[in-house]
C-alpha cells in the first residue's frame, strides 16, 4: 500500500492536477522509455504495481491533457508537454534523494524509497533551495542525469 502524501499546491498554468498518481505515471513512462523498455500499458502497470484497468483509465486522462500520446502496440509516449512535467518530477525525486544521502546519511536504497513520497510534497521554492544546497548537481551517484 502506498503511503498518503501531502500534495504540493504549486500553480501550474497547464491546468493538470499534479496529484501523486499523475506524477507517478509520468515518471514511470519516463523511466521505462529511458531504459529502452517498451512503454506498454502492461509494463506501466507492472512498474507501478497497479491493475491494468487503472493504467488504461489514467492513460486516457493523460492523453486528454496532452501529457501522453499513444503509439502502435498498446504503447504510450510522453508528449513534449508531458516530458517537461516528467523531467520536473524526476529532478525533484533525484534532488530529494541526494539531499537525504548527503545531508542525513540515509543509505541510497532507503533514500530512493523516501524520495518517492517526499518528492510529491516539496514546493518549487524548496526544490530551488535543495538544488542550491547540493551545488546544482547535473547528475546523481547512480550516473543518471537530473
Secondary structure, DSSP 8 states (H G I E B T S, - for coil): ------------TT-----HHHHHHHHHHHHHHHTT---BHHHHHHHHT--HHHHHHHHHHHHHTTSEEEETTTEEEE-HHHHHHHHHHHHHHHHHHHHHHHHH---HHHHHHHHHHHTTT--HHHHHHHHHHTT--SB-TTS-B-
